């Protein structure tokens, strides 16, 4: 299973789901699922937006 570190990235930067939503346009529901690692998958466009926002690469 692939797990995300979205919750960690947000905590390190003092961000909330609403902050990421406003900056990326990714729905809050999607961000919550990714953050909690409860989603069934992630679209490449969503991953690309998150990587750009956090200035990271998917590794």
Secondary structure by P-SEA (a helix, b strand, c coil): ccccaaaaaaaaacccaaaaaaaccccaaaaaaaaacccccccaaaaaaaaaaaccccc
